[in-house]
Amino acid sequence: MLRTIIWIVLIIIILLLLLRLDYSLGRKSHLKKQVDDEFPLRNSDISLYATGETLFSDLFTDIQNATEHVHVEFYILKDDDISKDFVSLLTKKAEQGVEVRLLLDWVGAHNVTKEMEKDLTRSGVSFAYSNKPKFPYLFYKLNERNHRKITVIDGKTGYMGGFNIGKEYLGEDPKFGFWRDYHLRLTGEGVADLQTQFLKDWFDATKDAVGNRDSYFPPLHKGKSQTRFIATNGAYLEDDFVGMIKLAENEIIIGSPYFVLSDQLKQELIAAKKRNVKIRVLLPKKPDHPFVKEAAIPYLDELSKIGIQFNMYTRGFYHAKVICIDDKLCDIGTANFDKRSLYSNYEINCYIHDKEVIKDLKKIVEEDFTTSTKLTQDRINELKSEKKFKIKFATWISHFL
C-alpha cells in the first residue's frame, strides 16, 4: 500500500514538472514571435453600451442591414436561445449572398453544438475555431485563448468590448442575475483597425489569406473621438497598463471581474498611491469561476492597507473591463486586470481620449459604484481566515485562472 502511494506521488510530481516545462518552453517560443505593434491614433464616432439588451438590439440590426460582408469574432457562443438567434441571423445573411465569417475560441465556444456548426457551414458561413491546442507545447497552447470580441459590418461599422453571446449577458441566468458589461460601437477611421485585426486572427486560425480587398476597407470619415486600439497576444499588455497608471495625476478607476496582479502592476499602483492619486477598484461580489476571488484576496489585503478603495458590485455580476485615468484617458476592451489577460489571452482594448465620452462613461461607472459595498479591512481579514487553504492554492495556480 505504501509503495503504491509513493508511486502515485512520484507520478504526480513528474506530471507537474512536465507541465511546468511545457508551459515555460511554450511561452519562450511564443514570446520570440511577438512584436509590440500598435495601431495609430484614429478619429471615430463611439456609442457606449452597458447592457446586453441594448447592445444585441443594435448589433443584430446592423448585421441584418449588412449588404457585403459580416466578420464576427467572439470568445464565447452558447447553446441557448439568444445564441441560436444569432446563428440563425448569420445563416440568413449568408444565404442572401452576404459574405459571413465567424471565428470562435476553441475553449470558450465549447458549448457550440455539431448541429449549430452544420447550420453555419450549410448556409455558406465561413466558420473556424482559433487557438486550437496542438503540439509542441500542448499545455501552454491549451492556455492560450483568443479572448477578443470583434464585429465588422461592411467595413463601416465595428463593435468591440466585453460582451459575448449567451443568455447570461442579457441577465437571464438566475445564477448571476443582472449582467454589467461595457461594449463599444464605432464608425469612422477606427473600424479599419478592427477589420485588420479580424483578418489577421482569421489567417492565424485558418491560413486563409483573405487579402485587403477594397470592399473590406472602404473610405471612412473622420469621427470626433480620438481612439487607439491595442491588440496583445499574451505579451506587452502589462507594459500598456503600467504606462496608463504612470500617467495618473489625480484619480484611477479600475473595473474588472478579476483582480490578480503581476508584481510590476502592483508596484505601479503602490507608486501611484504614494503620489496621492486616488484609486478605486470595482469588482464583482459574486465570482463566476472557482478560485478567482481567493486569488485576489492577498492583493486586496495589501493594497487596501495603503488606502486603495475596493468596492464589491452587488446588483448582479460585474464583467466590465475599464480603466479611467483622470479625465484624459479611459480604456475599454476585453482585457481583465489579471495574469491570464497579461500572459495568456489574446486581447483587444480601445484607448479613448475624448473628454465627453470619458465623462459619459464615468457616469455609468459611478452608478455602478452606488450599487456596490465597500470592502472593509475587517471583511478582508475574515476572508483570509475563512479561505486560508483556498487562497494558498489559488495563488499557486493564479496564472491559469
Summary of the structure (lengths in Angstrom):
residues: 401
radius of gyration: 21.5
end to end distance: 34.8
largest distance: 74.5
contacts: 1360
relative contact order: 0.14
helix: 44%
strand: 24%
